[in-house]
């Protein structure tokens, strides 16, 4: 029973293995007519032989893609691969089967190139042995794995060893190398290289070397340097004694200085160093023949200090009148402290402001722990001397040349100083160059591009006699400005005052030659103005809305536009009318105030300016003519009241009025008289008769009038005739009040001085009005007569 069960189990196991193997079996076999490694640009065929009857297909590359194929027979298909350029993968598959496809990887490349440039170095690390390192160039890239073999044949005396090979495998590297050991008994070697891959092989030429000619000692070992102010002692250790040693040193980022040494001593002194400098040292060695060793590891140390031997190169700015100070600059000679007058200044500081006085002298020292330098003096008070010729400036993309013409007559200059700085940054970035008296130019190499520089040339004839010539607009490289100025406008009537702020240096892109102001009105009409100033006035603008903006220009052209600003010019005529009316009102108010003033009233008559120069002759009046014509009384009829008169009424009925004819009166001969009540053609007063008492106060106006009626018997007595004059009956007080109100309404637009100054005395009404009662006094019209 047990044995039968075991036999059944074994049968099942064998069946499962057969089934798995049947499922894992490939459905086909794939082969290339050129193999798995082919040469670039070659063509070949790929065959797929199927072991199953199925629907056959060909695939290529990753991810798999259908490839056109041909049928060779019922079990075999094939396809052509033409001009292959890279590594590719091909496969065949049964579309109606779940079995994995069969595939092949094809590598494309080149056969190896012939190795060249073989070079070998014998590194002597020990007196009894050494290492030879050979390197070569393998040639073109094959895109395949290559195997290189370095073959070496050694010769010791008369004995030649058989060749030995040293294998090197690589892919894609241009340079290859191999290393092997040799003993001190070997005198020469012969080397060559053989390279091969699946497409072919190549062999280099054979190179012969004498080991002494390619010997290289190991790099020296330097110990800590021990330094004084002018030299350092370097301890050098070498594994193998050499015949040559070379030491280099430098300070900061300067170039290396070589110090050759053949003494063979272990401690090597390095001389001619500068005090208080940090020096770096390195060394290498060589046998009598062969190659220099590699450079040793660098070491460094400070030399000690000495009292400064040179005076500082000192310069200064012109006196600042606002701050009452002079800024003094100096160039650093070495790392040390500085003393300015009696003020200690750190060695990191390169300028300082000192109080200014006209006769002061500033002395600058550099100092350290060992002492002071010679003094450098600055005299700010100079006597102006003449410099012949102007300063010439020539700039290119890298430097600027400043030149001048030397004077041909005595006194000759003893020194020149050329200073330069970016515009607006003199205190922060002032630089200078001190030259001898025989120089006629200076080359400035540290000009920053796209910055505008200013400067001056100082000619020293002695310590106090100096001439100064300025130059400006210097730039090594320029472009158009990257922005426009910001405009500030101020409108005043029909003009606008335009101001602006200078562009920052990083936006100027060089030296600004001029500014352009653009003005555009609301109709689109545009005007432009060029200026080099910092303020510009545009006048005679008509009322409108305007837009204004600016640009800046260099020698390379006009820059970008600045911000646009709008402003408005108002109508000027409205302002003028208001202004004129205001002035007229003000003058009238002042005039009225003067007329109301009592002191002015007593001294002047305000209406004098309104009167005619020649007083009208009453004899030429209509009444006088009628009187002469009628030779008798004239009728004069006045209305009884103001309210009884209308516009439709005819001329009023005149009542009888006695008129006396008088001689013609002029302004030169006029003398006030009292008119008699006699009839016009019969009686007149003598011009020589002077009344002793005036009938009325002296005035230049008609003082009263009356109506011819017998209702009133008011009389007026003359001082010289004692005559009684009858008056026309006066109107009632109420009627006169109404008349006065109507007159005020009629003259409401007239100046108020007519009522207060023309009629200075109250009007008199009553009795009969004759020409004897009319008195005209023009003395107040002519106060100077």
Secondary structure, DSSP 8 states (H G I E B T S, - for coil): -HHHHHHHHHHHHHHHHHHHHHHHS-SEEEEETT-SEEETT--EEEEEEESS-S-EEEEETTTTEEE--EESSSSEEEEEE-S--S-EEEEEEETT--S--EEEEEEEE------EEEEEEEEEEETTEEEEEEEEE--S--SS-EEEEEEEEEEETTEE---EEEEEEESS-SEEEEEEEEETT--EEEEEEEEEETTEEEE---EEEEGGGGEEE---EE---EE-SS-EEEEEE-SS--SEEEEEEEETT---EEEEE-S--SEEEE-S--TT-EEEEEEEEE-SSSB-------EEEE-------S--EEEE---BTTTTEEEEEEE--SS-EEEETTEEE-TT--EEEEE--TT-EEEEEEEETTEE---EEEE---EE----S--EEEE-SS-EEEE----SSSS--SEEEEEEEETT-HHHH-EEEEEETT--EEEE----TT--EEEEEEEESSSSEEEEEEEEEE-SS----SS---EEEEEETTEEEEEE----HHHH-S---EEEEEEEETT--EEEEEESSSEEEE----SEEEEEEEEEEETTEE------EEEEE--HHHHHHHHHHHHHHHHHHHHHHHHH-HHHHHH--TTGGGS-SS---GGGSHHHHHHHHHTS-B-----SSGGG--TT--S-----B---------TTT-------SS-TTT----TT---SS-SS---SS--EE-BS-TT---EEE-TTT--EEE--B---HHHHHHHHHHHHHHTTTS-THIIIIIT-S--EE-S---GGG-----TTT-TT-
